[in-house]
Amino acid sequence: MSLNARTITEPARPIDVIHETDVLVVGSGPAGLSAALAAARVGGVDVTLVERFGCFGGNITTVGVEGMAWYRHEATIEANGIAREFEDRAFAMGAAVPESQSDSYEIDAEGFKVVADLMVEQAGIHPMLHRMFVDPIMDGDRVVGIVTESKAGREAILAKRVIDTTGDADIAHRAGARTRRTPREEMMAASVMFHIAGVDKRRFVAGVAADPQTYADWAGNGEWDIETDGKEDAMYSPFLHKPFARAVEDGLIPDNLSTLAGTWGAVHDSGEMTYMNVVHLPGLDGTDPDDLTRGEIDGRRHAMHAIQALRQYTPGCEDARLRNFGMTLGIRDTRKVVARYDMTEDDVRRQGRFDDSIGIFPEFIDGYGILILPTTGRYFQLPYRNLLPLGVSNLLVAGRSSGGDRVSHAATRNMGCCSVLGQGAGIGAALSLKAGVEVDKVNVSDLQAELDTQGVRYR
């Protein structure tokens, strides 16, 4: 190893190839888990799923975002497919309850770890947990595998097809694909999810009934200052802001916490109140480990202040205590690839339609100060081209890092849409192998026929 004032040079060293596979999916959030399951269900291909944490599920399990489809109302039209299966399987296994503001299930973050384990096992997917992606393995401009880091050191995994579902386009970025990163000051706020226990459900529910909140109440609350199209304003929302505002006004918590506000998911007979989404951290870049360090520490501190305010000002929460935090921060916004087709604001607001559609998503926009709920049956399609990054080959990118502009990201970054994109990517990767063609040459009719087989609505 040579040293100078600013850098070190690592000596060249061989890295053992420990595994080879047909389809390699990196990252197991809603997009990655869906991609792996979809590829395996095509049949005839070996599928491997790599995850840096000790469980599958990503935002659902490691962050604790349990409301995967809280946008769903009576007239909502969706792709269904694996995204809906996550909810149904979780409910059937006792790991979900009805969600408080929609026609969906709130998925239990801990219980879903077991649900995901079972789905992966039943699909015959090769699981590889506790491995952090380090670098792509390249053959010219082709991504042909990855290098991982773990307790075992550096290891190489080779693959015939690779799907990047890291959330931050990590593989695509390091492979030389064209990417964009939102400026730090414009990034959507990160979240610290937590659950509390010790809540008197009867008194809490009575308090909510006495002072019901609507989406109109979100206005004027820092990160929650939103634009709607009007139809949402009178709808019920499990919104919490008044306890935190009173706590700041009375000097109980620091006045720099004036943006504390958000929603709760479910309150249980056991006294647990789950999916507390009230801590938001603006100006934090999820690709910067120093920002992540600050966010984890500050976010936990803010959550404890939030619990203090709930104890003082919310009926039924007088004896509330912290039950647990999510395993990591919830990141909404970092890098996106530049794709063969980038989604636009017009697409998500005006029901975009595409010949190579791989699924649909309701007209649900949540971010950058906009909230549009899908209550009128409107939806947009998602094109296969959106998964194909420019600048590299043999790589599909699915999830919140797929191509799109600012407002389209506020729609496509949502977990239900990430799952739709992931399922399309998994099918595309598997079919390209079976047909002996590159991922960008997959026959759209064949792809859509497999979507039909897997129960996905794409028109």
C-alpha positions in Angstrom: 0.0 0.0 0.0 1.4 3.4 -1.0 0.5 6.5 1.0 0.4 10.2 0.3 -1.3 13.1 2.0 -4.7 12.6 0.4 -5.1 9.1 -1.0 -4.0 5.5 -0.6 -3.4 3.1 -3.3 -4.7 -0.4 -2.7 -2.5 -3.2 -4.0 -4.1 -5.4 -6.7 -5.6 -8.6 -5.3 -7.7 -11.4 -6.7 -11.3 -11.7 -5.6 -12.9 -15.1 -5.5 -16.0 -15.6 -7.6 -18.3 -17.3 -5.0 -21.5 -17.5 -7.0 -22.8 -17.4 -10.6 -26.4 -16.9 -11.6 -28.7 -16.1 -14.5 -30.5 -13.1 -13.0 -28.9 -11.1 -10.2 -31.1 -8.6 -8.3 -29.3 -6.2 -6.0 -31.4 -4.6 -3.3 -34.5 -6.3 -1.9 -37.0 -3.5 -1.3 -40.4 -3.5 -2.9 -38.7 -3.2 -6.4 -36.0 -5.7 -5.8 -38.1 -8.3 -4.0 -40.7 -8.0 -6.8 -38.1 -8.3 -9.5 -36.6 -11.5 -8.0 -40.0 -13.1 -7.5 -41.2 -12.1 -11.0 -38.0 -13.5 -12.7 -38.2 -16.7 -10.8 -41.9 -17.2 -11.7 -41.1 -16.9 -15.4 -39.4 -20.3 -14.9 -36.2 -21.8 -16.4 -33.8 -19.2 -14.9 -31.7 -19.1 -11.7 -32.3 -16.0 -9.7 -30.2 -14.5 -6.9 -31.2 -11.7 -4.5 -28.5 -9.7 -2.8 -29.3 -7.5 0.2 -27.0 -5.4 2.5 -29.2 -5.9 5.7 -30.2 -9.1 7.4 -33.8 -9.2 6.0 -35.7 -8.7 2.8 -38.3 -5.9 2.3 -36.3 -2.7 2.2 -38.5 0.3 3.1 -41.1 -2.0 4.5 -38.9 -3.9 6.9 -35.7 -1.9 7.5 -37.3 1.6 7.5 -40.7 0.7 8.8 -42.9 2.3 6.1 -45.8 0.0 6.7 -48.4 1.9 4.6 -47.5 0.5 1.2 -50.9 1.5 -0.4 -52.3 4.2 1.8 -53.4 5.9 -1.4 -56.0 3.2 -2.1 -59.7 4.3 -2.1 -62.9 2.9 -3.5 -62.3 4.1 -7.1 -58.6 3.4 -7.2 -57.4 1.3 -10.2 -54.1 -0.5 -9.8 -51.7 -3.0 -11.4 -52.2 -5.6 -8.6 -49.5 -8.2 -9.2 -46.8 -8.7 -6.6 -47.5 -5.3 -5.1 -50.9 -6.4 -4.0 -49.6 -9.9 -3.1 -47.4 -8.4 -0.4 -50.4 -7.0 1.4 -52.5 -10.1 1.0 -49.8 -12.6 2.0 -48.9 -10.4 5.0 -52.6 -10.3 6.1 -53.0 -14.1 5.7 -50.0 -14.7 7.8 -51.1 -12.3 10.6 -48.6 -9.6 9.7 -51.0 -6.9 8.6 -54.1 -5.0 9.8 -56.6 -2.6 8.1 -54.9 0.7 7.4 -56.5 3.8 9.2 -57.1 6.1 6.2 -57.6 3.8 3.1 -58.8 0.6 1.7 -55.5 -1.1 2.2 -53.5 -3.1 4.8 -50.8 -1.7 7.1 -48.1 -4.3 6.8 -46.2 -5.1 10.1 -42.5 -4.4 9.5 -41.3 -7.2 11.7 -43.8 -9.8 10.5 -43.1 -9.0 6.9 -39.5 -10.2 7.3 -40.9 -13.7 7.8 -43.4 -13.2 4.9 -40.6 -12.2 2.6 -38.4 -15.1 3.7 -41.2 -17.5 2.8 -41.9 -15.9 -0.6 -38.2 -16.0 -1.5 -37.9 -19.6 -0.4 -41.1 -20.8 -2.2 -39.9 -19.1 -5.5 -36.6 -20.9 -5.4 -34.5 -17.7 -5.2 -31.0 -17.9 -4.0 -30.8 -15.5 -1.0 -27.6 -13.6 -0.1 -28.1 -11.3 2.9 -25.5 -9.2 4.7 -23.6 -8.3 1.5 -23.0 -4.7 0.6 -22.6 -3.8 -3.1 -19.1 -2.3 -3.7 -18.5 -2.3 -7.5 -19.9 -3.5 -10.7 -17.9 -6.1 -12.7 -17.7 -4.8 -16.3 -17.0 -6.3 -19.7 -16.7 -3.2 -21.8 -19.9 -1.4 -21.3 -21.7 -4.5 -20.1 -22.5 -5.1 -16.4 -21.7 -8.8 -15.8 -21.7 -9.0 -12.0 -20.9 -7.2 -8.8 -18.3 -7.2 -6.1 -19.6 -7.3 -2.5 -18.1 -6.6 0.9 -19.1 -8.5 4.0 -17.7 -10.2 7.1 -16.2 -12.6 4.6 -14.3 -9.8 2.8 -14.6 -9.0 -0.8 -16.4 -11.5 -3.0 -17.5 -11.5 -6.7 -20.9 -12.6 -8.1 -21.2 -13.1 -11.8 -24.5 -12.9 -13.7 -26.0 -13.1 -17.2 -28.4 -10.3 -16.4 -28.3 -7.7 -13.6 -31.1 -5.6 -12.1 -30.2 -2.5 -10.0 -32.8 -2.0 -7.3 -30.5 -0.3 -4.8 -32.7 2.8 -4.6 -29.8 5.1 -5.3 -28.8 3.7 -8.7 -25.5 2.6 -7.1 -24.7 0.0 -9.8 -25.7 2.1 -12.7 -23.8 5.2 -11.4 -20.6 3.3 -10.7 -20.8 1.4 -14.0 -20.8 4.8 -15.9 -24.5 5.1 -16.7 -25.9 8.6 -17.0 -27.5 9.7 -13.7 -28.9 12.8 -12.1 -28.8 13.6 -8.4 -31.3 16.1 -6.9 -29.4 19.0 -5.3 -29.3 18.5 -1.5 -31.3 21.7 -0.8 -34.1 20.4 -3.0 -34.2 16.8 -1.9 -37.4 15.5 -0.3 -36.9 15.2 3.4 -35.7 11.9 4.9 -37.8 10.2 7.6 -37.2 8.5 10.9 -39.9 6.0 11.5 -40.8 4.8 15.0 -43.5 2.9 16.9 -44.7 3.6 20.4 -46.3 1.5 23.1 -48.4 2.3 26.2 -51.2 4.1 24.4 -54.8 3.9 25.8 -56.6 3.0 22.6 -60.0 4.0 23.8 -59.0 7.5 24.9 -56.9 8.1 21.8 -59.6 7.1 19.4 -62.1 9.2 21.3 -59.7 12.2 21.0 -59.4 11.6 17.3 -63.2 11.5 16.9 -63.6 14.7 18.9 -61.1 16.5 16.7 -60.9 14.7 13.3 -58.1 15.9 10.9 -58.4 16.2 7.2 -55.9 16.6 4.4 -56.6 20.3 4.4 -55.0 20.4 7.9 -51.7 19.5 6.3 -51.3 23.0 4.9 -49.0 25.4 6.6 -46.9 22.8 8.4 -43.4 23.1 7.0 -42.7 19.9 5.1 -46.4 19.2 5.1 -47.4 22.4 3.3 -49.1 20.9 0.3 -50.9 21.6 -3.0 -53.9 19.4 -3.6 -56.4 19.5 -6.4 -59.2 20.2 -3.9 -61.0 16.8 -3.8 -58.7 15.6 -1.0 -59.2 18.5 1.3 -62.3 17.2 3.2 -61.1 13.6 3.4 -60.1 12.2 6.8 -56.4 11.9 7.6 -54.7 10.4 10.7 -52.7 13.7 10.9 -50.8 14.9 14.0 -49.6 18.5 14.3 -51.3 20.2 17.1 -49.5 18.4 20.0 -46.1 19.4 18.5 -47.1 23.0 17.8 -48.3 23.3 21.4 -45.1 21.8 22.8 -43.0 24.3 20.8 -45.3 27.2 21.9 -45.1 26.1 25.6 -41.3 25.6 25.5 -41.5 21.9 26.1 -39.5 21.0 23.0 -37.0 23.2 21.1 -38.5 25.8 18.7 -36.4 24.5 15.8 -38.8 21.4 15.8 -41.6 23.5 14.3 -41.8 21.1 11.3 -42.7 18.1 13.4 -46.0 16.8 11.9 -47.2 13.7 10.2 -49.4 10.6 10.4 -49.8 7.5 12.5 -50.7 4.2 11.0 -52.7 2.0 13.4 -53.5 1.9 17.1 -53.8 -1.6 18.6 -55.6 -3.1 21.5 -52.2 -3.9 23.0 -51.4 -0.2 23.3 -49.0 0.0 20.4 -49.3 2.8 17.9 -47.4 2.0 14.8 -46.0 3.7 11.6 -45.3 7.0 13.3 -44.3 9.2 10.3 -43.8 12.6 12.0 -40.0 13.2 11.9 -38.7 14.7 8.6 -35.2 15.8 8.0 -34.7 18.3 5.0 -31.3 19.0 3.4 -30.1 15.4 3.9 -28.4 13.5 1.0 -28.9 9.8 1.3 -25.7 9.1 -0.7 -23.5 11.0 1.8 -22.6 8.9 4.8 -21.9 12.0 6.9 -25.4 13.3 6.2 -26.8 9.8 7.1 -24.9 9.8 10.4 -26.3 13.2 11.3 -29.8 12.2 10.2 -29.8 9.1 12.3 -28.7 10.9 15.4 -30.8 14.0 15.0 -33.8 12.0 13.9 -33.8 9.8 17.0 -33.5 12.9 19.1 -36.4 14.6 17.3 -38.5 11.4 17.8 -38.0 11.5 21.5 -39.2 15.1 21.6 -42.2 14.1 19.5 -43.1 11.4 22.1 -42.7 13.9 24.9 -45.2 16.2 23.1 -47.6 13.3 22.6 -47.5 12.4 26.3 -48.3 16.0 27.3 -51.0 17.0 24.7 -52.6 13.9 23.2 -55.4 12.0 25.0 -54.4 8.4 25.6 -50.7 9.0 25.1 -49.9 10.0 28.7 -48.0 6.8 29.3 -46.6 6.4 25.8 -43.1 5.1 25.4 -40.8 4.3 22.5 -41.1 0.7 21.3 -38.6 0.8 18.4 -37.1 2.8 15.6 -36.7 1.6 12.0 -33.3 0.0 11.3 -32.3 2.9 9.0 -33.5 6.2 7.7 -36.2 6.5 5.1 -34.7 8.1 2.0 -37.0 9.4 -0.7 -34.8 11.2 -3.2 -31.2 10.9 -4.4 -30.0 9.7 -7.8 -32.1 8.7 -10.8 -30.8 7.2 -14.0 -31.2 8.9 -17.4 -33.3 6.2 -19.2 -34.4 5.4 -22.7 -37.6 7.1 -21.6 -37.8 9.4 -18.6 -41.2 9.8 -17.0 -42.6 13.4 -17.0 -44.9 15.5 -14.9 -47.4 15.3 -17.8 -47.3 11.5 -17.8 -48.3 11.2 -14.1 -50.8 14.1 -14.1 -52.5 13.3 -17.4 -52.6 9.5 -17.6 -49.6 8.8 -19.8 -50.0 5.8 -22.2 -47.2 3.7 -23.7 -47.1 0.8 -26.2 -44.5 -1.0 -24.1 -46.4 -0.6 -20.8 -45.3 -3.0 -18.0 -47.9 -1.9 -15.5 -50.1 0.9 -14.3 -50.1 3.1 -11.2 -52.9 5.3 -9.8 -52.8 9.0 -10.2 -51.0 9.4 -6.8 -48.5 12.2 -6.4 -46.9 12.6 -3.0 -43.9 14.9 -2.7 -42.4 18.3 -3.5 -45.4 20.0 -1.9 -48.0 18.1 -4.0 -50.6 15.6 -2.8 -53.0 14.1 -5.3 -54.9 11.0 -4.2 -56.3 8.5 -6.7 -60.0 8.7 -5.9 -61.4 9.1 -9.5 -60.1 5.9 -11.2 -57.3 7.8 -13.2 -54.0 6.1 -13.7 -50.8 6.2 -15.8 -48.8 3.5 -17.5 -45.1 2.7 -17.0 -43.0 1.9 -20.1 -40.4 -0.8 -20.2 -38.0 1.8 -21.7 -38.0 3.5 -18.3 -36.0 0.6 -16.9 -33.2 0.9 -19.5 -30.3 3.3 -18.4 -28.3 5.1 -21.0 -24.5 4.5 -21.1 -24.4 0.9 -20.0 -25.8 -2.4 -21.2 -27.1 -5.6 -19.7 -28.5 -3.7 -16.8 -32.1 -2.9 -15.8 -32.8 -0.2 -13.1 -36.1 -0.4 -11.2 -37.5 1.5 -8.2 -37.2 5.1 -7.1 -34.0 5.5 -9.2 -35.7 4.8 -12.5 -35.7 7.7 -15.0 -38.0 10.7 -14.5 -38.3 14.4 -13.7 -39.1 16.1 -10.4 -42.9 15.7 -10.2 -43.0 12.3 -11.8 -40.6 11.1 -9.1 -43.1 12.2 -6.5 -45.4 9.5 -8.0 -43.0 6.7 -9.1 -40.9 6.7 -5.9 -43.8 5.3 -4.0 -43.4 1.7 -2.9 -46.4 0.4 -4.8 -45.0 1.8 -8.1 -41.5 0.6 -7.3 -43.0 -2.9 -7.0 -44.7 -2.6 -10.4 -41.4 -1.4 -12.0 -39.5 -4.3 -10.3 -42.0 -6.9 -11.5 -41.6 -5.6 -15.1 -37.8 -5.6 -14.7 -37.7 -9.2 -13.4 -39.8 -10.5 -16.3 -37.8 -8.6 -18.8 -34.5 -10.0 -17.5 -35.8 -13.5 -17.5 -37.4 -13.4 -20.9 -34.3 -11.8 -22.5 -32.3 -14.8 -21.3 -34.8 -17.4 -22.6 -35.0 -15.6 -25.9 -31.2 -15.1 -26.2 -31.6 -11.4 -26.7 -30.3 -8.3 -24.9 -32.5 -6.7 -22.3 -33.4 -3.8 -24.6 -34.5 -6.2 -27.3 -37.2 -8.1 -25.4 -40.4 -8.7 -27.4 -43.0 -6.5 -25.9 -45.8 -8.9 -26.7 -44.0 -11.7 -24.9 -43.4 -9.5 -21.9 -47.0 -8.4 -21.7 -48.2 -12.0 -22.1 -46.1 -12.9 -19.1 -47.5 -9.9 -17.2 -51.0 -11.3 -17.9 -49.9 -14.7 -16.6 -48.6 -13.0 -13.4 -51.8 -11.1 -12.9 -50.5 -7.6 -13.7 -52.8 -5.0 -15.2 -50.8 -2.9 -17.7 -53.5 -1.2 -19.8 
